[in-house]
Amino acid sequence: MKVTLDGVPVMNGAGTVNAEALNASKAVVSLNGEKSAPRQRVTRTLNVSVIGTGYVGLVTGAILADQGSNVICVDNNPAKLEVIERGESPIYEPGLDKIIQSALRAGRLKTSGDLAAAVENSDVVYIAVGTPPSADGTPDLTAVIQVVNQIAPAIKKHITLVTKSTVPVGTGDLIENTLQDLGVDPNLVDVVSNPEFLREGSAVYDTFNPDRIVVGVNRPGAEIKLLELYGRYGCPILVTNRTSAELIKYASNSFLAVKISFINAISRICEQSGADVAEVAKGMGLDSRIGKQFLNAGLGWGGSCFPKDVQGLLKCAETTGYDFTMLKSAEDINNDQTSHFMSRLRDQLGTFEGKTIALLGLAFKPNTDDIRDAKALEIIDLLKAGGAKIRAYDPVAMPNMMEVHPDIEYKSGGQETVEGADAVILVTEWEEFKWLDFDLTASTMKGDLLFDGRRAFRREDVEKSGLRYFTIGV
Ligand SMILES: NC(=O)c1ccc[n+]([C@@H]2O[C@H](COP(=O)([O-])OP(=O)(O)OC[C@H]3O[C@@H](n4cnc5c(N)ncnc54)[C@H](O)[C@@H]3O)[C@@H](O)[C@H]2O)c1
């Protein structure tokens, strides 16, 4: 399958783009002279259900409603739905509440706990429930299959059933077979893979400005309703087969994770050799074949996606009989990165026992309240095991962390958190921490150690105040 530079799908070998079914506005010729299918225009209002109103589902549903579709967001957590109905976002995601409010006002966004009723009236049904890793790393598809079982009796007319959840290769086939076993007429359902690439913290921006859209189909024309929904985007739309689409998501996240692990491995060499990883990354990133993104050395990758998707791809490789040693190494490097950083802190302190450690930031990255697989969790475990007293502050993630660690001391601002601390660790590089007053910090701390896990501060700014500055890769 080819896509032109301006995002128009070109007929592939399997003929997956049905040009006739698209409304022509202009035919486009790609740079290599091939004629593309005509560009899609949105001509009708589609009814859409989004099952699972989390970071992915709610952003997807709210923005589709904002763009003119009639959307019902379904979730089995009524508390979340109540919050959305009030015009608020149950998750912290910049800009999302405003979109929810305007879509509610326009009457195009509704919420429901009644999955069957939502599906009965839908043209397109997105599955956006969680797929957490099970104990052995295999993605747990319990919620996805539960949703499929609930959807089946409600399918009375054709729907495009879209997996937006990150699901292992072959899940589309599994869903199709499950529906068939439940007696659903295969002609009434197209099971389509449409992996999501948004980033928490910039999910709204990313959804309005995708780099690419991937649509995986197993039947010619199955992509049509999605092309109608996505026709307004100027990005490449890759229509491919379903298993390739499923693998694209795992391969993309794993590749980015490998890139981060690579620079973190380089950071270890820097620490021993006198090189500075920031300079090395800068020099590497100026090569357009490498690019500067994802070359920031730090505490390593965390969050709800990279760790689980790396594990998912490793499992997928295992089932195909391939030993993906490179990816395993990337995971090993990542697993070691935070404990190595913390061992440097312990070396400076002598012991964690009885020391007061201030944590700035708890979320797995800035601009989100998500703490799933956050590096802060690893740091808190190490500090607790060592007998340290922990005080912490995060602009939005504290309520989530309080549920996991109610016993640490939470503060209401960065400056207050560092008071009386033996050492400060910058865990999440929230913008507001860049304004930390180092002189005040030095005068109110008990100790003088600032450990920067994200290379967010400038050494000279910190050291001017008399604090001792430690960071990664130098
Ligand atoms: N979070 C991200 O940045 C991101 C990015 C790309 C892809 N993904 C993938 O998208 C999927 C969803 O991720 P998320 O972060 O939005 O998860 P989430 O946990 O924030 O949201 C999942 C939602 O599904 C609901 N749910 C679970 N079971 C349900 C059921 N049977 N019926 C109705 N609702 C149900 C939950 O209550 C929750 O609101 C995952 O597969 C994830 O890997 C996530």
The ligand as an ORCA input file, in Angstrom:
! r2SCAN-3c Opt
* xyz 0 1
  N      -2.962      6.024     27.056
  C      -2.282      6.197     25.933
  O      -1.460      7.124     25.786
  C      -2.506      5.267     24.781
  C      -2.004      5.604     23.520
  C      -2.221      4.727     22.461
  C      -2.899      3.543     22.668
  N      -3.361      3.237     23.911
  C      -4.102      1.987     24.080
  O      -5.488      2.302     24.169
  C      -6.154      1.411     25.063
  C      -6.848      2.208     26.147
  O      -5.850      2.894     26.883
  P      -6.230      4.049     27.909
  O      -4.959      4.630     28.400
  O      -7.263      4.928     27.299
  O      -6.905      3.179     29.058
  P      -7.797      3.701     30.275
  O      -7.591      2.722     31.355
  O      -7.524      5.136     30.532
  O      -9.288      3.598     29.716
  C      -9.952      2.406     29.520
  C     -11.427      2.655     29.825
  O     -12.165      1.492     29.475
  C     -13.174      1.294     30.444
  N     -13.582     -0.120     30.378
  C     -12.883     -1.211     30.733
  N     -13.618     -2.333     30.492
  C     -14.772     -1.925     29.951
  C     -15.934     -2.591     29.486
  N     -16.016     -3.934     29.531
  N     -16.954     -1.858     28.997
  C     -16.870     -0.509     28.959
  N     -15.810      0.174     29.390
  C     -14.768     -0.510     29.874
  C     -12.513      1.699     31.747
  O     -13.458      2.017     32.757
  C     -11.709      2.912     31.305
  O     -12.457      4.109     31.426
  C      -5.068      0.467     25.566
  O      -5.061     -0.685     24.770
  C      -3.790      1.250     25.349
  O      -2.665      0.427     25.184
  C      -3.191      4.079     24.961
*
